[in-house]
Amino acid sequence: MRAYLGPVFAVMSKDILLELRTKDILISMVVFGLLVIIVFNFAIDPTPQTVALVGPGILWIAIVFGGILGLNRSFGMEKDGGSLQGLLLAPVGRDAIYFGKFLSNLLFIIIVEAITYPAFAVMFGFPLFAPGFIPVSLLSTVAVAAVGTVFSAMAVNTRSREVMLPVLFLPVITPVIIGAVEVTGGLLQPADGNADIAIRWLPFLLAFDAVFLVVCPIVFSFIAEE
């Protein structure tokens, strides 16, 4: 187990150290997420009914599309630096590389959420501290990072990877976004029937994570061979 986890954490640590030096990913993700929230705050009529209806959707648009900016750079850093082939030629399993990248992407998106949600809560009048949002956010973020890491590896060798990644990624992750919005709405604005709807989506999010955390490393192995 230690022999397997060592390469995983080595890849993850490399991405974190590189980000601490360059700050290319987190800054762009955070700024985009905050800009989305600010623009929608001025664009809609901030009545309690309107905010309760569209607020969760705005939050997850900011998180997911901000995450796409980071996912575009996940393998783009190696590609632009000429080290992608070296990473793939390392004497470790392809799944170890995948999980290292997955963990670094997951960490970056969680950091963005930790910054974005308080700003969203203050602007739209949602609870600043919402313990129920944490498990929903974690399940949804795992799905975003798991699927996004695979499609980032697939799009990195295309000429228009900034365009190809959203085109490939969004159709697959849309059910997760819908589930996250439904659950978030039920938790942050509880009403008759909302909590029941939210609870019904949780098993789906859990099943999605379980399936794609198995499927994505296998798919990544085939992508790495191309």
N, C-alpha and C positions, 0 to 999 in steps of 0.2 A: 504493500500500500504506500509506504514512504517513497519507494522508487517511482511509483506512478504520480503521486502528488507533487514530487519535487519539480518535474518539468512544468506541471500545470501552474504552480505558484511562481516559477521562474518567468514564464511568459506573462503572467499577470503583473508581476513586479516590474518587469521591463516596461510594460505599457504605462504603469503608474509613474515610474521614475521619469520616463520620457515626457509624460504630461506635466509633471511638476516643473520640468525645465522649460517646456515650450508654452504650456497653457493654451494650446490651440483648440482643444476639444471642449473643455468645460466652459470656457468663457463664451464661446459661440453658442453652446447649448443653453446656458443660463440666460444670456442676453435675448436669444430668440424666445424662450419661454416667457420671460417677463414682458417682452414687447407684445406678444400675443394677448396676454392678460390685460395689459394696459389699453391696447387698441379696442378689445371687446368691451372693456369697462366704459369707454366713451361711446362705443357704437350702439349699445343697447340701452333701452329704458330701464334703469336699475330699480324696478319695483320688486317687491318680494316674490310675486308670482313669476315674473320673467326670470329673475335670478335663479329661482328654484328649478325652473324648466331647462334653462340653457347652461347654467353654471357648471355642472359636472362635465358636460361636453366640451366647454371651453378649457377646463382644466386638463382634460386628457388630450385635446388637440395640442395644447402647449407642450405637454410631456412627450407625446409620441413624435411629433414633428421636430421637436428639439432633439429627441433621441436619434432621429434619422441623421441629423447633422453629425453627431458623434459616431454613429455606425459607419458613415461614409469614410471617416478617417481611420476606422479600426484596422483595416488592411491597407488603406491608402498610405499610411506612414511608411510601412515596409516597401510598398511599391515605389513610392517617390524616392525613398532613400536607397533603393537598390538592394535591400536586404530580404525581400520576400522569398526569393529562392533559397537563400541561406537558412531562413526559418523553416521552410518545408523540407530541406535536406538534413535538418537536425536529427540525430539518432533517437528519436522519440516517436511514440505513436501519434497519428494524426488527431485522434480524439483528445490527447493531452494538449495539443496546440489549440484545438477548438475550445476546450473548457477553460484554458488560460485566457483566451480572448473573450469568451463569454463572461467570465468573472470580472474582468476589467470593464467591459461594457456595462454590466449590471451595476457595478460600483459607481460608474460615472452617471448613469441615469438616476440612481438613488440619490446621489448628491444634488442633482438638478431638482428632483422632486422635493428634497428637504429645503431648498431655497425657494422654489416656485410656489409650493402650497401655502406657506405663511402669507406671501404677497397676495395670492388669490383669495385667501380667507379674509384678509383685511379689506380688500377692495370690494368683494361681493357679499360680505356680511355672513360668511360661514363660520362655524366654530374653529377657533385657532388651534385647539387641541382636540383631535378626533381620534381616539385610540382605535376605533373600528375601521378607520381608513387604512391603517398600517398593514394588516394582512391582505386586504384587497389590493393595495398598491404593490405589495411585494409579489403576489401571485401574478398580477398583470405585467409587472416589470420583468419578471423572470421570462414570461412568454415573449415579450418584446425583444429582450436581449438574446434569447435562444434562437428565435427565427431570424432576427436581424443580423446576427453574427454569420449565419450561413449565407444569407443573401449578400452581405457585404463581401464575403470571399468570392461569391459568384460574379458580382458586378465589378470587382476591382480590375479585372483584365479587359473590360469593355472601354470603348472610347468615351462614352458618356456615363460614367459610373454615378455621377450625381443625379442623373435622371433615371437610370436603370434601377437603382436601389429602391426608390419609392414605388416604381411601377411593379417590381417583383414582390416587394415586401408588403405593401398595404392591402392587396386582396387577401393575403393569407392571415394577416393580423387583425383584419376588420372585425371578426367575431369577438376577439378579445377586447377590442376597444368598445364595442357595444356592451359587452358584459361588464366592463369596468365602469362605464358611464351609468348603467342601470344600478349597479351595486352602490356606487358612490352617491348617486341621487337618493337611494333608499336610506343610506346611513347618515348623510349630512342633512337631509330634509325629510325626516320620518313622517309618514302620513298613512292613512288607511290603505293597506295593501302594498305600500312601497317596500316595507321591510320583508314581506313574503316574497316579492319579486326579486329583491336583492339576494335573499338566501338561496333561491333557486339557481342563480347564476354562479354561486361559489363552487359547487361541484364541477361545473363546466370548466371554470378557470383552472381548477386543480387537475382535471383530466387533461386539459390542453397542455399544461406544463409537463405532466408525466409523459405524455406521448412524444412531444417534441424534444424533450431532453434525451430521449432514446433515439429518435429518428434523425435529429440534426447532426450529431457526431458521425453517424453512418454516411449521411449525405455529404458532409464536409470531407470525408475521406475520399469519396469519388471526385469531388470538385478539385481537391488538392492534386489528384493524379493527372488532371487535364492540363 
